[in-house]
Amino acid sequence: MPFHLIWRGLIDLGDTNNEDIQQYILYLKRDKGLSAGTINNYISAIKFFYTYALQKEWDSGKIPRMKRTLNFPIIPPKESVLSLIHQTDNLKHKTILMLIYGSGLRVSEVAKLKISDICSKTMRVRVHHAKHNTNRYTILPQEALVIMRQYFKKEFALTGYQLSDWLFPGNDFIRSCICSGCKAVFKRAFFTYDTPSKAYILCVHKKSDYAKNV
């Protein structure tokens, strides 16, 4: 049974079986060319509807989730990263780059930092509600702190601030622009490097010397 007819309302989902779902998954992979992660999202949606709405039994053995291919990240040389950071004239952008590579933060995590998340006494950065809604602490390199203090004096000296204020002020749209802008910069600078969000691998989990020296 062409499973896409179900989504168009031409066939009742209750009349389908495991073979129909299998054929639809093959259609998504072969004809649509979707990735394993995207197809797994489809499988999860079908499973949810199957088990909770239709009250049918789901056979994970006959409808397995696709195995995702894990890509090993290509890490650019430290000299290239430092060159990119030092050539950045905008103090705000330089601070963001230092935190990404010095503290191992994702771009979205940097955009959501508040002033109270930075602690110069313990040299730590507190990250709230990160990926998968997790919380953690990460290191704050001395070089990043120096640049951040320069940015802080320039940004908040005349306006005043509260600890609950955003470290990089702006509405949701502006913070979204920060994320997309940083990703574009890194893709242009390092065409072999996937995204800057993978930089957290360098220092948070591995505690590498590279991160300590940035």
HELIX and SHEET records of a PDB file:
HELIX    1   1 HIS A    4  TRP A    7  1                                   4    
HELIX    2   2 LEU A   13  ASP A   15  5                                   3    
HELIX    3   3 ASN A   18  LEU A   26  1                                   9    
HELIX    4   4 TYR A   27  ASP A   31  3                                   5    
HELIX    5   5 ALA A   36  PHE A   48  1                                  13    
HELIX    6   6 PHE A   49  ALA A   53  3                                   5    
HELIX    7   7 LYS A   78  HIS A   86  1                                   9    
HELIX    8   8 LEU A   91  GLY A  102  1                                  12    
HELIX    9   9 VAL A  107  ALA A  111  1                                   5    
HELIX   10  10 ILE A  115  ASP A  117  5                                   3    
HELIX   11  11 LYS A  131  ASN A  133  5                                   3    
HELIX   12  12 GLN A  142  PHE A  156  1                                  15    
HELIX   13  13 ASP A  172  ALA A  189  1                                  18    
HELIX   14  14 PRO A  196  ALA A  199  5                                   4    
HELIX   15  15 TYR A  200  TYR A  200  1                                   1    
HELIX   16  16 ILE A  201  HIS A  205  3                                   5    
HELIX   17  17 ASP A  209  ASN A  213  1                                   5    
SHEET    1   A 3 ILE A 118  CYS A 119  0                                        
SHEET    2   A 3 ARG A 124  VAL A 127 -1                                        
SHEET    3   A 3 ARG A 136  ILE A 139 -1                                        
END                                                                             
